[in-house]
Amino acid sequence: MQQLEFEQRRKNVMAQIGQGNIGLIPSAPERIRNRDIDYPFRQDSDFYYLTGFNESGALAVFIPGREQGQYILFCREFDEKKKLWEGAHSGLEGATTHYGADDSFPIDDLTDILPGMIENKGKVYYPMGRDSELDHHLLEWINHLKMQSRTGINAPSELVSLEHILHEMRLFKSAAELKLMRKAAQISAKAHIRAMKCCKVGMYEYQIEAEIIHELMSNGLRAVAYPSIVASGKNACILHYVNNDSKLGKNDLLLIDAGGECEHYAADITRTFPVSGKFSPAQKQLYQLVLEVQLATIEMIKPGIAWNDIHQRSIRMMTIGLVKLGLLTGSIDKLIKDEKYKKFYMHRLGHWLGMDVHDVGDYKVEEEWRVLEPGMVVTVEPGLYVQPDCDTVAAKWRGIGIRIEDDILVTKKGYEVLSADVPKTIVEIERIMQEN
């Protein structure tokens, strides 16, 4: 992504911070996996959104109207030894030359320099609770400034959540962001198709997971957006199943919820298909119900419609379908009022998607459910899960878990399915699996 994109974001956030105030946001820390080995580093989404800077041990500072420069980056100094062991890193010069900072300082000098930048500022915009050490220092600095009031120095009078500004911005995707999300979805679609084609009775879930990761990495996506769910048979009734260690049986459905990450932007796709290549009659009936709910709710997506209205439509359709199939009995309205559908459909229809797989942004504004607007990206993922020990339904339904999920961009006139390349009708799935 070009630096102009990050520069525009910084301009937008500083316009909302306003002159006379200051904004601070820390990078993600490195996290120890075991002993002296770290987990692969993944930058904090908010920090990366504003800076494009992909190193730990950094702090971005925004001071609208500052004569010496409004955007300051504290980071690690260049270290030849670090370069030898870990590779190139930016250093202070790189922070300004390559990442657009107006000024840069060593992160080790933070406690000497930053308190002076906070002096006489009215508000500090800051994500409190994200970095406990920095939280402590910030409160310490503010209290110290308060004690200097007799010298004419004023301390900030208010701490304001920077996330509220950033997360509203992140909710609406630019053309550059959508380019990355389309790429993530297209490559993730290839991974799902690969999983369908290679699936065989007797394989293990982790072998299918390996095929997915192989396809993602072979196409340049070096990380999954979240731990892949590869759930066969009754495992599919565990919503966030990640053990991925069971053997695939001939009568099993296989639910795969997996997506890659492209330059910090996620795809999130779920498909469910029969290991044998052919749905049983019971599997087919439940699958078709979930598919019909998904297709109908996707068709509702357009600017101006409340996201919750779409969810409510999914509940009604699912309840009607469950009654027709005999899994629920009674009045549709009463079943919905009493939330009886939650025995089989217990999660919401979807969520925002972006840099985080469960992306940021308020779902309600002033206590009212938010309406969709162009540039938002949502997932639509209805599901049905009949627990293996559910004795209120016929045996043929038990242990079946189904979810179908796509990534949907809200456009000016309606929607675009970013993940449309993955087959999802019964005919398409059976055909692609039986071609092998």
C-alpha angles and dihedrals in degrees: 000000000000121000090238088071092055091043091055091049091052091050090052095049093046091051087059095043089054133203116301091037136085135218126207131185127172127214122242115275125237110258125215115235096185134336106324097346120101129207112252105282118251117182121234106265096227093048092048092045090062102033113022083217110142104192133098124234095054140121126197117211125194120196111172111216097013107153095215091052136306100229118060125179122200109198144145118293118245110275122193092202092052089049090054094051103032107017136244121348132177109246121185095304093050090051090064101030099045105020103041099243113158089213137003135201135183112270087225088066094053097110091050097048111027099060088061090053090054094053115115093002116139099211136016114213105206141146097244115202097029098094113026095192093052090044088057094048093047094053089045092053093047092050090049090052090050089059089057095058092113089062091058096259115132125206122217110273097205142037111209128190110253089193093071091062096040097045093052088052093048092052091072115062124216125219089261092053093047091052089059093044092051090051092049091050095046094051091043088052089057089052092054092048090049089053091052093049097047097041114119136167110265096030119121125243091242090057090058089046089054090054090052093050091046091056093046094049094042087059096047103266101126097185140039115238090230137350107297118247111216103171124171127191115335090358087077088069088068103084098209099028110161105158089098093183106115127109117248113246125208093243095046131111113218117218114198120187106178141135140167130234121235114196091329095317119116138220119201117191132162129191130172122201140159117268089217092053094247130080118232115233092259093045090048093053095050093042093051090051092053091046093051091050091049095048093047094049093047088054089058093060113112138118114291100028118116113245090222092056088061091050091050090052089055091052093051094046092046093048093049090050093049091052092050090052093046099244090116130030131198141046113341093223093048093046089053093045091050090044092232089151089069089078086073105015107037105155134068123265096257149310144237115286130203135097088353120046089229091038130204128260135098118275090199129044116198090345092305122113110255121251120226119258133187113278096034117121120206137174121232109204119155115177144183123210122183108189115228091238095048100129095179093076135057116277093247091070098047120111095016117134121179132175129165117192135180135175112241129194116206107227131189092265103027132305147318122214104222092188097047093124093078115088116236111164117099092242093050094047095048091047096051092046095047092051089076 
